[in-house]
């Protein structure tokens, strides 16, 4: 068998391949490091609030160093904004995965309500961090370049459901998707975010499955009675 003749271009090809592989590995390291910091920051901000969370606590939780936070996010505020943005992206992604009954508008709305309630309960850090940002009167998230687009997927989902219901003669034409969206998120958000104090004041465990199910049914009835043609 003849050996392949040496070709100088083979060396350059090998170098290019090595640079390509090395670049991909470096990119993955950067992505992993950034994600580790975001995950750690979510936990620390949720536990200590914006004021109580320090870069030292976050970098320690991420098993990183402070300078990496500055490298990726420039400041503690930049990191906090990124955490809030990431939470909305994750919720929108989870929402995109639910399969709605497109031919049954009432059931589809019920499924949206169930999703919102379940998501809030399964992600208490989402509620905690939004409460923190509201205490600061939204002064951080308003600086986000992406905040305005995060509510649109949910509103559009509801808009399509209402449109289908109106075409079928089930829903009123005057109802705005934005109003229905606010009704759904506000009733579920209030219940979950105030579950501890309300449980104490009302003398009943609002986290119990029975109570949660009852509230979800009540919200569903309220929303449907709002949109239905009487």
C-alpha positions as protocol buffer text, in pm:
chain_id: "A"
residue {
  index: 1
  type: UNK
  ca { x: 0 y: 0 z: 0 }
}
residue {
  index: 2
  type: UNK
  ca { x: 138 y: 339 z: -100 }
}
residue {
  index: 3
  type: UNK
  ca { x: 159 y: 601 z: 170 }
}
residue {
  index: 4
  type: UNK
  ca { x: -16 y: 924 z: 100 }
}
residue {
  index: 5
  type: UNK
  ca { x: 215 y: 1195 z: -28 }
}
residue {
  index: 6
  type: UNK
  ca { x: 278 y: 1478 z: 217 }
}
residue {
  index: 7
  type: UNK
  ca { x: 73 y: 1785 z: 149 }
}
residue {
  index: 8
  type: UNK
  ca { x: 151 y: 2106 z: 343 }
}
residue {
  index: 9
  type: UNK
  ca { x: -217 y: 2199 z: 329 }
}
residue {
  index: 10
  type: UNK
  ca { x: -291 y: 1900 z: 555 }
}
residue {
  index: 11
  type: UNK
  ca { x: -117 y: 2078 z: 841 }
}
residue {
  index: 12
  type: UNK
  ca { x: -324 y: 2389 z: 792 }
}
residue {
  index: 13
  type: UNK
  ca { x: -642 y: 2179 z: 773 }
}
residue {
  index: 14
  type: UNK
  ca { x: -550 y: 2006 z: 1097 }
}
residue {
  index: 15
  type: UNK
  ca { x: -479 y: 2339 z: 1265 }
}
residue {
  index: 16
  type: UNK
  ca { x: -813 y: 2478 z: 1145 }
}
residue {
  index: 17
  type: UNK
  ca { x: -994 y: 2170 z: 1276 }
}
residue {
  index: 18
  type: UNK
  ca { x: -817 y: 2205 z: 1610 }
}
residue {
  index: 19
  type: UNK
  ca { x: -909 y: 2573 z: 1633 }
}
residue {
  index: 20
  type: UNK
  ca { x: -1269 y: 2488 z: 1547 }
}
residue {
  index: 21
  type: UNK
  ca { x: -1291 y: 2216 z: 1813 }
}
residue {
  index: 22
  type: UNK
  ca { x: -1113 y: 2433 z: 2067 }
}
residue {
  index: 23
  type: UNK
  ca { x: -1345 y: 2724 z: 1992 }
}
residue {
  index: 24
  type: UNK
  ca { x: -1653 y: 2507 z: 2038 }
}
residue {
  index: 25
  type: UNK
  ca { x: -1521 y: 2379 z: 2370 }
}
residue {
  index: 26
  type: UNK
  ca { x: -1441 y: 2732 z: 2485 }
}
residue {
  index: 27
  type: UNK
  ca { x: -1789 y: 2849 z: 2388 }
}
residue {
  index: 28
  type: UNK
  ca { x: -1945 y: 2564 z: 2586 }
}
residue {
  index: 29
  type: UNK
  ca { x: -1733 y: 2654 z: 2891 }
}
residue {
  index: 30
  type: UNK
  ca { x: -1850 y: 3015 z: 2865 }
}
residue {
  index: 31
  type: UNK
  ca { x: -2215 y: 2909 z: 2836 }
}
residue {
  index: 32
  type: UNK
  ca { x: -2187 y: 2667 z: 3127 }
}
residue {
  index: 33
  type: UNK
  ca { x: -2014 y: 2924 z: 3347 }
}
residue {
  index: 34
  type: UNK
  ca { x: -2275 y: 3189 z: 3268 }
}
residue {
  index: 35
  type: UNK
  ca { x: -2558 y: 2944 z: 3336 }
}
residue {
  index: 36
  type: UNK
  ca { x: -2401 y: 2833 z: 3665 }
}
residue {
  index: 37
  type: UNK
  ca { x: -2382 y: 3195 z: 3777 }
}
residue {
  index: 38
  type: UNK
  ca { x: -2746 y: 3258 z: 3678 }
}
residue {
  index: 39
  type: UNK
  ca { x: -2868 y: 2952 z: 3865 }
}
residue {
  index: 40
  type: UNK
  ca { x: -2672 y: 3044 z: 4176 }
}
residue {
  index: 41
  type: UNK
  ca { x: -2785 y: 3407 z: 4155 }
}
residue {
  index: 42
  type: UNK
  ca { x: -3149 y: 3298 z: 4131 }
}
residue {
  index: 43
  type: UNK
  ca { x: -3115 y: 3106 z: 4458 }
}
residue {
  index: 44
  type: UNK
  ca { x: -2924 y: 3380 z: 4637 }
}
residue {
  index: 45
  type: UNK
  ca { x: -3149 y: 3666 z: 4524 }
}
residue {
  index: 46
  type: UNK
  ca { x: -3458 y: 3462 z: 4617 }
}
residue {
  index: 47
  type: UNK
  ca { x: -3317 y: 3394 z: 4964 }
}
residue {
  index: 48
  type: UNK
  ca { x: -3160 y: 3730 z: 5048 }
}
residue {
  index: 49
  type: UNK
  ca { x: -3334 y: 3979 z: 4819 }
}
residue {
  index: 50
  type: UNK
  ca { x: -3153 y: 4228 z: 4600 }
}
residue {
  index: 51
  type: UNK
  ca { x: -2996 y: 4422 z: 4884 }
}
residue {
  index: 52
  type: UNK
  ca { x: -2892 y: 4117 z: 5086 }
}
residue {
  index: 53
  type: UNK
  ca { x: -2743 y: 3927 z: 4797 }
}
residue {
  index: 54
  type: UNK
  ca { x: -2373 y: 4003 z: 4752 }
}
residue {
  index: 55
  type: UNK
  ca { x: -2148 y: 3913 z: 4463 }
}
residue {
  index: 56
  type: UNK
  ca { x: -1937 y: 3714 z: 4710 }
}
residue {
  index: 57
  type: UNK
  ca { x: -2236 y: 3500 z: 4809 }
}
residue {
  index: 58
  type: UNK
  ca { x: -2332 y: 3448 z: 4446 }
}
residue {
  index: 59
  type: UNK
  ca { x: -1983 y: 3360 z: 4322 }
}
residue {
  index: 60
  type: UNK
  ca { x: -1939 y: 3119 z: 4613 }
}
residue {
  index: 61
  type: UNK
  ca { x: -2271 y: 2950 z: 4537 }
}
residue {
  index: 62
  type: UNK
  ca { x: -2170 y: 2928 z: 4169 }
}
residue {
  index: 63
  type: UNK
  ca { x: -1823 y: 2798 z: 4262 }
}
residue {
  index: 64
  type: UNK
  ca { x: -1682 y: 3085 z: 4064 }
}
residue {
  index: 65
  type: UNK
  ca { x: -1516 y: 3421 z: 4133 }
}
residue {
  index: 66
  type: UNK
  ca { x: -1647 y: 3777 z: 4142 }
}
residue {
  index: 67
  type: UNK
  ca { x: -1461 y: 3885 z: 3829 }
}
residue {
  index: 68
  type: UNK
  ca { x: -1656 y: 3633 z: 3621 }
}
residue {
  index: 69
  type: UNK
  ca { x: -1980 y: 3803 z: 3726 }
}
residue {
  index: 70
  type: UNK
  ca { x: -1837 y: 4135 z: 3613 }
}
residue {
  index: 71
  type: UNK
  ca { x: -1720 y: 3972 z: 3289 }
}
residue {
  index: 72
  type: UNK
  ca { x: -2063 y: 3837 z: 3196 }
}
residue {
  index: 73
  type: UNK
  ca { x: -2302 y: 4084 z: 3361 }
}
residue {
  index: 74
  type: UNK
  ca { x: -2095 y: 4397 z: 3444 }
}
residue {
  index: 75
  type: UNK
  ca { x: -2265 y: 4456 z: 3781 }
}
residue {
  index: 76
  type: UNK
  ca { x: -2495 y: 4309 z: 4042 }
}
residue {
  index: 77
  type: UNK
  ca { x: -2786 y: 4496 z: 3886 }
}
residue {
  index: 78
  type: UNK
  ca { x: -2698 y: 4358 z: 3544 }
}
residue {
  index: 79
  type: UNK
  ca { x: -2697 y: 4009 z: 3691 }
}
residue {
  index: 80
  type: UNK
  ca { x: -3032 y: 4065 z: 3864 }
}
residue {
  index: 81
  type: UNK
  ca { x: -3188 y: 4184 z: 3539 }
}
residue {
  index: 82
  type: UNK
  ca { x: -3051 y: 3876 z: 3361 }
}
residue {
  index: 83
  type: UNK
  ca { x: -3203 y: 3655 z: 3631 }
}
residue {
  index: 84
  type: UNK
  ca { x: -3545 y: 3817 z: 3584 }
}
residue {
  index: 85
  type: UNK
  ca { x: -3521 y: 3785 z: 3206 }
}
residue {
  index: 86
  type: UNK
  ca { x: -3420 y: 3419 z: 3236 }
}
residue {
  index: 87
  type: UNK
  ca { x: -3723 y: 3345 z: 3456 }
}
residue {
  index: 88
  type: UNK
  ca { x: -3962 y: 3490 z: 3199 }
}
residue {
  index: 89
  type: UNK
  ca { x: -3792 y: 3301 z: 2916 }
}
residue {
  index: 90
  type: UNK
  ca { x: -3825 y: 2976 z: 3110 }
}
residue {
  index: 91
  type: UNK
  ca { x: -4193 y: 3036 z: 3183 }
}
residue {
  index: 92
  type: UNK
  ca { x: -4263 y: 3122 z: 2819 }
}
residue {
  index: 93
  type: UNK
  ca { x: -4082 y: 2807 z: 2709 }
}
residue {
  index: 94
  type: UNK
  ca { x: -4283 y: 2593 z: 2951 }
}
residue {
  index: 95
  type: UNK
  ca { x: -4598 y: 2761 z: 2827 }
}
residue {
  index: 96
  type: UNK
  ca { x: -4510 y: 2685 z: 2465 }
}
residue {
  index: 97
  type: UNK
  ca { x: -4499 y: 2314 z: 2547 }
}
residue {
  index: 98
  type: UNK
  ca { x: -4857 y: 2281 z: 2674 }
}
residue {
  index: 99
  type: UNK
  ca { x: -5101 y: 2129 z: 2430 }
}
residue {
  index: 100
  type: UNK
  ca { x: -5424 y: 2327 z: 2425 }
}
residue {
  index: 101
  type: UNK
  ca { x: -5761 y: 2202 z: 2305 }
}
residue {
  index: 102
  type: UNK
  ca { x: -5784 y: 2435 z: 2005 }
}
residue {
  index: 103
  type: UNK
  ca { x: -6129 y: 2307 z: 1906 }
}
residue {
  index: 104
  type: UNK
  ca { x: -6262 y: 2356 z: 2261 }
}
residue {
  index: 105
  type: UNK
  ca { x: -6201 y: 2719 z: 2365 }
}
residue {
  index: 106
  type: UNK
  ca { x: -6348 y: 2685 z: 2715 }
}
residue {
  index: 107
  type: UNK
  ca { x: -6130 y: 2385 z: 2790 }
}
residue {
  index: 108
  type: UNK
  ca { x: -5827 y: 2564 z: 2643 }
}
residue {
  index: 109
  type: UNK
  ca { x: -5878 y: 2858 z: 2881 }
}
residue {
  index: 110
  type: UNK
  ca { x: -5909 y: 2613 z: 3170 }
}
residue {
  index: 111
  type: UNK
  ca { x: -5579 y: 2455 z: 3065 }
}
residue {
  index: 112
  type: UNK
  ca { x: -5407 y: 2795 z: 3060 }
}
residue {
  index: 113
  type: UNK
  ca { x: -5535 y: 2869 z: 3411 }
}
residue {
  index: 114
  type: UNK
  ca { x: -5419 y: 2529 z: 3537 }
}
residue {
  index: 115
  type: UNK
  ca { x: -5075 y: 2582 z: 3383 }
}
residue {
  index: 116
  type: UNK
  ca { x: -5030 y: 2926 z: 3544 }
}
residue {
  index: 117
  type: UNK
  ca { x: -5131 y: 2802 z: 3887 }
}
residue {
  index: 118
  type: UNK
  ca { x: -4911 y: 2494 z: 3864 }
}
residue {
  index: 119
  type: UNK
  ca { x: -4612 y: 2690 z: 3736 }
}
residue {
  index: 120
  type: UNK
  ca { x: -4633 y: 2945 z: 4017 }
}
residue {
  index: 121
  type: UNK
  ca { x: -4654 y: 2668 z: 4277 }
}
residue {
  index: 122
  type: UNK
  ca { x: -4367 y: 2468 z: 4128 }
}
residue {
  index: 123
  type: UNK
  ca { x: -4141 y: 2774 z: 4093 }
}
residue {
  index: 124
  type: UNK
  ca { x: -4170 y: 2972 z: 4418 }
}
residue {
  index: 125
  type: UNK
  ca { x: -3847 y: 3156 z: 4333 }
}
residue {
  index: 126
  type: UNK
  ca { x: -4036 y: 3316 z: 4042 }
}
residue {
  index: 127
  type: UNK
  ca { x: -4290 y: 3464 z: 4283 }
}
residue {
  index: 128
  type: UNK
  ca { x: -4025 y: 3565 z: 4537 }
}
residue {
  index: 129
  type: UNK
  ca { x: -3809 y: 3748 z: 4285 }
}
residue {
  index: 130
  type: UNK
  ca { x: -4104 y: 3929 z: 4130 }
}
residue {
  index: 131
  type: UNK
  ca { x: -4208 y: 4041 z: 4478 }
}
residue {
  index: 132
  type: UNK
  ca { x: -3853 y: 4167 z: 4533 }
}
residue {
  index: 133
  type: UNK
  ca { x: -3856 y: 4362 z: 4209 }
}
residue {
  index: 134
  type: UNK
  ca { x: -4197 y: 4510 z: 4287 }
}
residue {
  index: 135
  type: UNK
  ca { x: -4063 y: 4627 z: 4624 }
}
residue {
  index: 136
  type: UNK
  ca { x: -3807 y: 4820 z: 4419 }
}
residue {
  index: 137
  type: UNK
  ca { x: -4090 y: 4956 z: 4200 }
}
residue {
  index: 138
  type: UNK
  ca { x: -3957 y: 4774 z: 3894 }
}
residue {
  index: 139
  type: UNK
  ca { x: -3649 y: 4995 z: 3870 }
}
residue {
  index: 140
  type: UNK
  ca { x: -3429 y: 4710 z: 3748 }
}
residue {
  index: 141
  type: UNK
  ca { x: -3649 y: 4529 z: 3497 }
}
residue {
  index: 142
  type: UNK
  ca { x: -3740 y: 4859 z: 3330 }
}
residue {
  index: 143
  type: UNK
  ca { x: -3377 y: 4873 z: 3216 }
}
residue {
  index: 144
  type: UNK
  ca { x: -3411 y: 4541 z: 3037 }
}
residue {
  index: 145
  type: UNK
  ca { x: -3401 y: 4562 z: 2660 }
}
residue {
  index: 146
  type: UNK
  ca { x: -3626 y: 4256 z: 2632 }
}
residue {
  index: 147
  type: UNK
  ca { x: -3887 y: 4289 z: 2907 }
}
residue {
  index: 148
  type: UNK
  ca { x: -4169 y: 4412 z: 2684 }
}
residue {
  index: 149
  type: UNK
  ca { x: -4171 y: 4099 z: 2470 }
}
residue {
  index: 150
  type: UNK
  ca { x: -4201 y: 3847 z: 2754 }
}
residue {
  index: 151
  type: UNK
  ca { x: -4575 y: 3884 z: 2816 }
}
residue {
  index: 152
  type: UNK
  ca { x: -4675 y: 3880 z: 2449 }
}
residue {
  index: 153
  type: UNK
  ca { x: -4667 y: 3499 z: 2398 }
}
residue {
  index: 154
  type: UNK
  ca { x: -4918 y: 3441 z: 2679 }
}
residue {
  index: 155
  type: UNK
  ca { x: -5141 y: 3725 z: 2564 }
}
residue {
  index: 156
  type: UNK
  ca { x: -5134 y: 3595 z: 2208 }
}
residue {
  index: 157
  type: UNK
  ca { x: -5228 y: 3244 z: 2321 }
}
residue {
  index: 158
  type: UNK
  ca { x: -5532 y: 3383 z: 2501 }
}
residue {
  index: 159
  type: UNK
  ca { x: -5612 y: 3609 z: 2205 }
}
residue {
  index: 160
  type: UNK
  ca { x: -5625 y: 3305 z: 1975 }
}
residue {
  index: 161
  type: UNK
  ca { x: -5844 y: 3114 z: 2219 }
}
residue {
  index: 162
  type: UNK
  ca { x: -6087 y: 3404 z: 2247 }
}
residue {
  index: 163
  type: UNK
  ca { x: -6097 y: 3445 z: 1871 }
}
residue {
  index: 164
  type: UNK
  ca { x: -6184 y: 3078 z: 1827 }
}
residue {
  index: 165
  type: UNK
  ca { x: -6453 y: 3102 z: 2094 }
}
residue {
  index: 166
  type: UNK
  ca { x: -6601 y: 3410 z: 1928 }
}
residue {
  index: 167
  type: UNK
  ca { x: -6608 y: 3233 z: 1590 }
}
residue {
  index: 168
  type: UNK
  ca { x: -6797 y: 2946 z: 1753 }
}
residue {
  index: 169
  type: UNK
  ca { x: -7046 y: 3187 z: 1913 }
}
residue {
  index: 170
  type: UNK
  ca { x: -6930 y: 3105 z: 2268 }
}
residue {
  index: 171
  type: UNK
  ca { x: -6741 y: 3418 z: 2376 }
}
residue {
  index: 172
  type: UNK
  ca { x: -6826 y: 3787 z: 2378 }
}
residue {
  index: 173
  type: UNK
  ca { x: -6652 y: 3999 z: 2114 }
}
residue {
  index: 174
  type: UNK
  ca { x: -6582 y: 4292 z: 2350 }
}
residue {
  index: 175
  type: UNK
  ca { x: -6342 y: 4096 z: 2573 }
}
residue {
  index: 176
  type: UNK
  ca { x: -5974 y: 4194 z: 2548 }
}
residue {
  index: 177
  type: UNK
  ca { x: -5708 y: 3924 z: 2565 }
}
residue {
  index: 178
  type: UNK
  ca { x: -5493 y: 4149 z: 2785 }
}
residue {
  index: 179
  type: UNK
  ca { x: -5772 y: 4180 z: 3043 }
}
residue {
  index: 180
  type: UNK
  ca { x: -5823 y: 3803 z: 3054 }
}
residue {
  index: 181
  type: UNK
  ca { x: -5448 y: 3754 z: 3088 }
}
residue {
  index: 182
  type: UNK
  ca { x: -5433 y: 3997 z: 3381 }
}
residue {
  index: 183
  type: UNK
  ca { x: -5731 y: 3828 z: 3545 }
}
residue {
  index: 184
  type: UNK
  ca { x: -5566 y: 3486 z: 3524 }
}
residue {
  index: 185
  type: UNK
  ca { x: -5219 y: 3584 z: 3642 }
}
residue {
  index: 186
  type: UNK
  ca { x: -5335 y: 3821 z: 3917 }
}
residue {
  index: 187
  type: UNK
  ca { x: -5573 y: 3575 z: 4083 }
}
residue {
  index: 188
  type: UNK
  ca { x: -5317 y: 3297 z: 4078 }
}
residue {
  index: 189
  type: UNK
  ca { x: -5023 y: 3519 z: 4171 }
}
residue {
  index: 190
  type: UNK
  ca { x: -5205 y: 3668 z: 4470 }
}
residue {
  index: 191
  type: UNK
  ca { x: -5303 y: 3325 z: 4598 }
}
residue {
  index: 192
  type: UNK
  ca { x: -4953 y: 3177 z: 4573 }
}
residue {
  index: 193
  type: UNK
  ca { x: -4754 y: 3481 z: 4686 }
}
residue {
  index: 194
  type: UNK
  ca { x: -4974 y: 3535 z: 4993 }
}
residue {
  index: 195
  type: UNK
  ca { x: -5033 y: 3169 z: 5081 }
}
residue {
  index: 196
  type: UNK
  ca { x: -4849 y: 3181 z: 5413 }
}
residue {
  index: 197
  type: UNK
  ca { x: -5009 y: 3495 z: 5559 }
}
residue {
  index: 198
  type: UNK
  ca { x: -5353 y: 3410 z: 5422 }
}
residue {
  index: 199
  type: UNK
  ca { x: -5331 y: 3061 z: 5571 }
}
residue {
  index: 200
  type: UNK
  ca { x: -5255 y: 3214 z: 5911 }
}
residue {
  index: 201
  type: UNK
  ca { x: -5530 y: 3479 z: 5890 }
}
residue {
  index: 202
  type: UNK
  ca { x: -5796 y: 3246 z: 5751 }
}
residue {
  index: 203
  type: UNK
  ca { x: -5708 y: 2952 z: 5970 }
}
residue {
  index: 204
  type: UNK
  ca { x: -5679 y: 2706 z: 5682 }
}
residue {
  index: 205
  type: UNK
  ca { x: -5388 y: 2564 z: 5488 }
}
residue {
  index: 206
  type: UNK
  ca { x: -5413 y: 2720 z: 5145 }
}
residue {
  index: 207
  type: UNK
  ca { x: -5129 y: 2499 z: 5023 }
}
residue {
  index: 208
  type: UNK
  ca { x: -5335 y: 2185 z: 5076 }
}
residue {
  index: 209
  type: UNK
  ca { x: -5429 y: 2013 z: 4750 }
}
residue {
  index: 210
  type: UNK
  ca { x: -5799 y: 2043 z: 4833 }
}
residue {
  index: 211
  type: UNK
  ca { x: -5778 y: 2420 z: 4880 }
}
residue {
  index: 212
  type: UNK
  ca { x: -5564 y: 2470 z: 4569 }
}
residue {
  index: 213
  type: UNK
  ca { x: -5808 y: 2269 z: 4359 }
}
residue {
  index: 214
  type: UNK
  ca { x: -6100 y: 2470 z: 4495 }
}
residue {
  index: 215
  type: UNK
  ca { x: -5933 y: 2800 z: 4412 }
}
residue {
  index: 216
  type: UNK
  ca { x: -5839 y: 2686 z: 4062 }
}
residue {
  index: 217
  type: UNK
  ca { x: -6200 y: 2588 z: 3994 }
}
residue {
  index: 218
  type: UNK
  ca { x: -6320 y: 2923 z: 4127 }
}
residue {
  index: 219
  type: UNK
  ca { x: -6077 y: 3117 z: 3904 }
}
residue {
  index: 220
  type: UNK
  ca { x: -6179 y: 2905 z: 3606 }
}
residue {
  index: 221
  type: UNK
  ca { x: -6547 y: 2975 z: 3668 }
}
residue {
  index: 222
  type: UNK
  ca { x: -6474 y: 3346 z: 3710 }
}
residue {
  index: 223
  type: UNK
  ca { x: -6278 y: 3369 z: 3384 }
}
residue {
  index: 224
  type: UNK
  ca { x: -6532 y: 3168 z: 3185 }
}
residue {
  index: 225
  type: UNK
  ca { x: -6825 y: 3370 z: 3319 }
}
residue {
  index: 226
  type: UNK
  ca { x: -6639 y: 3684 z: 3211 }
}
residue {
  index: 227
  type: UNK
  ca { x: -6588 y: 3576 z: 2852 }
}
residue {
  index: 228
  type: UNK
  ca { x: -6906 y: 3375 z: 2784 }
}
residue {
  index: 229
  type: UNK
  ca { x: -7205 y: 3511 z: 2600 }
}
residue {
  index: 230
  type: UNK
  ca { x: -7486 y: 3525 z: 2853 }
}
